[in-house]
Structure formats: structure tokens, C-alpha cells
Amino acid sequence: MNTAIGRAAMWLTLAAVLISTGNAIIRYVAPQYSSNAWLEAQWYLFGGTFMLCAAYTLLKNEHIRIDVVASRWTKKTRDWVDVAGHAIVLVPFCLLMIYDLWPFFLNSYLSGEISNNPGGLIVWPAKFLLLAGFVLLLLQAISELIKRLAVIQGLIPDPHEEKHEGDDEPVVA
């Protein structure tokens, strides 16, 4: 699910660039057609890309790490650090954000909240993207936690390791 959503959400970046370009051109060529809605649409698309791709980034093991430190650890230590980080930091943080974002989104949706900017957009879709992003990230964090524990126990091969042709040792992707 996160692969499909992440790949689809990447296209939001292109949409944001096209809207940004169009908005810049319209401001100079036909300023009477310029609107704050275009600027807000860019923000929504950028935020959507960031929030909806966070879980995909975790799935692909492409999130930011301090490789200078982690590269000195054994694979088993890195695996246990991942387990601890997911269980102690990421999962509780996602739960807290979902807990806080649900009323934030729901109040906006039920009230029909509109941007304070003249010509602005409705606000609840942006708030929904925040909530959806953290729900997807929580689901992926739980999945990664289960996989990492299974790898540590030797039940499955590490899904983040790949062998390159001619290599005897797997390379961490």
C-alpha cells in the first residue's frame, strides 16, 4: 500500500512545480487572474508529497541516518538500534501525532474552515494529509518493527540487503 501511495504521491511534486511556474507567469502576464489559491495549492501539494512519501521512504530504508556512527556498529547492533528507535520513538510519536491531529482535522472539516487569505482554499484537505501521513507512517513503522525482529531471530532474510553480481557478501541497501 505504501509503495503505491508513495509512487503516486511523487507526482505531486511535478504538479506543484507546474502550478508554481504557471502562477509565476500569470502574475506577470495576466495579474488579474492571479490568486492566493494557486499559492496555497502549491503548499498543499508539497505537504502532500512530504507526508505521503514519509512511509514510503521508511519502507525503502532511505530515511536519514548518521552513517558515520552506524557504519562502525555490527549489523546486529544496527538492527537492535532500529528496533529500539521504532518502538521507543517512532511508534509513540506517530500515535501522539494521530491523537492530536484527529480533532485538528475533524474540527476543520466539520466547520468548513477556509483560509484567511483572500481567494484561499478550504483548509481541511491539508490537515487530512497530515493525519493520513502519520497513519501511513505508523503502519509502516509497525511493519518495519516486525520485519526487523524477524530478521534478528533469523526467520526471514533482511529485506534491505541485496546481493550484487560477483559479490560474496550482501550489501546493505
N, C-alpha and C positions, 0 to 999 in steps of 0.2 A: 504494500500500500504506500509506504513512504517513498519507494523508488518511483512509482507512478506520479505521486504528488510532487516530489522533488523535481523530476524531469519536466513536468508540466509547468511548475512554478518558475523554472529558469526562464521561460519565455516571457514572464512578466517584466524581466529586465529589458528585453527588446521593446516591449510596449511602453515602458517608462521612458526609454531613450527617444522613441518616436514621438511620444507626446511632448516630451521636453523640447525636442527640435521644432516640432510644429508650433508649440506655444511661443518659443523664442522668435520664430519667423512671423507669426501672427502679430506679436507685439510691435514689430517694426513695419510690417506691410499693411496690416488692417487692424489697428489697435482697438477699434470699436467692437471687434469680435473676441478680444482677449477676455479671459475670465479667471477668477480665483479657482474655479472648479478644475481647470486644467492643471494648475499647480498642485492642488490637493490630490488630484488623480495620480500625479507622479509620486507623491508621498505614499499613497495607498499601495501603489504597485511596488515601490521599493520596500516598504514594510512587509507586504505580502511575500515578496521574494525572500527576504531575510527570515521571516518567521516560518514560512512553509518549507524552506530548504534547510532549516536547522536540524531537523530529524534525519533528513537525507544525508547531510554532512556527517552526522554521528554514525549512521548506517555504513557509510563508505569509509569510516575511520579517518576522516580528513579534518577533524577539529584541531584546534591549536594545542600544541604540547610544548613542553620545554625539553626538546630533544637533546640538548647539551647534557642535561641531568639524566633523563630517561635512558639515553643510549649507554650509560655506564651500568645500568641495572641488568640483572638477568631477566630473561623472558618471564620467568615465574614471578619475579618481583613486579615487573610491569603489569602482568595480569592481575596480581593482587591489588596494586595501586588502582587499576581500572575498576575492580570490584568495589573497593572502598570508596572511590570517588563517585561512582554511580549510586551506591547505596546510601552514603552519608551526605553527599552534597546534591547531586543532580536530581535524583528522585524526590527528595523532600522539597527542593527548590521548585520543581515543576508542580508538585502538589500545592505548595503555598501560592504560586502564581495562578493556578487554576482556581483555587479557593477565592482569591482576591479579584480575579478577572471576571468570574461569572456574574456577580452583581454589577460590576462596572459595565459589562456588555449588556446585560438584561435591562438595566435602567435606561441605557441609551436607546436600545431597541424599542422598549415599551413607550418611551416618551417621544420617539421620533426625532431625537436630537439632531440638530443641523449645525453646521459650522457657524461660528460667529462672523466669519469673513463674508463680505457681500458676494453673492453668487456662489457661495461654498456648497459643498456636498453634504449629504447625510453622513453622520459620524459612525453609526453602529457597524457598518461593514469593516471599518478599520479596527474597531475594538473586537469584532468577531475574529479577525485574522490573528490578533494577539492570543486570544483564547485558543483558537484552533492550533496555532503553532505550538503552544505549550502542551496541549493534549497529545499532539503527534510526537513531540519530543519525549514526553513521559512514556508513551507506548514504546518508542524506540529504545529509551533508556532501560526499560524493563527487559526488552528483548536482548539487548546487549549484555545486561547483567546475567541473564540466564545462559546466554552463549558463552560468556567468559567463565562462568562457574563450570560449565560442561567441558570447556577446553582444559581448565585446571585439573579436572577429575579424569581427563583422558577419554571422555565419552565421545567427543567429536574433534575433528581436526580444526585448527584455528582458521576461521573464515577470512581472516585478514592476512594470512600468509599465502604467498604464491610462489611457485617454482618457475624459474626461468630456464629455458632450454640450455642444457650444458651445465647447469648448477647442481651441485650435490646438496647444498644447504638451502632451505627455504628462505626467502627474503620477505621481511615484514612490509606489507604494502601500506 
